[in-house]
Amino acid sequence: MGSCQRSLRANTPQGERVGLANSEEIAAGAVLEFSVLVMADELMPAVKEWLSYGKLRGLGQWRNSGKGRFLCEILEERAAELADILE
């Protein structure tokens, strides 16, 4: 892991201000595995759309610069199995 910094400038009524934005970063190619529990079947298309958007913009405060982009792979959908757990 590393650190990514950039300066932020703003003109305010009190004059020009300069700040420093600092974020942790991880090397390209890192893998994150997690589960998402969707509580209603009709929300599944929206969740898939949100996850697929990550390849275009990414996530986090630096997403507009192209950092934080990711690919999502759905390994399995277990709707029936999860329905049994929730009952």
C-alpha positions, 0 to 999 in steps of 0.5 A: 500500500502507498499514499497518493497526495494532491493539493486542493486550492480554493478562493474563499471570502477570507482569501486563497486557501490551499489544502492537501488531500491524502489517500491510501492506494493499492497497486493495480491488480489487487483482488478484493472478494466480498458478498452482497446480500440483495434483500429484494429480487427486483433490486438485483438488476440495479445492483449489477448495474452499479457494480459494472459502473466501476470499470468506467469511473471507479470509487473513492475520492479520486474516481474522477481521475480514473483511479479506483476503477475496478471489474466485477465478476459475479461468481454465483447467485444463491437466491434460493439458498439465501431465502432459506437462511432468511426464513 
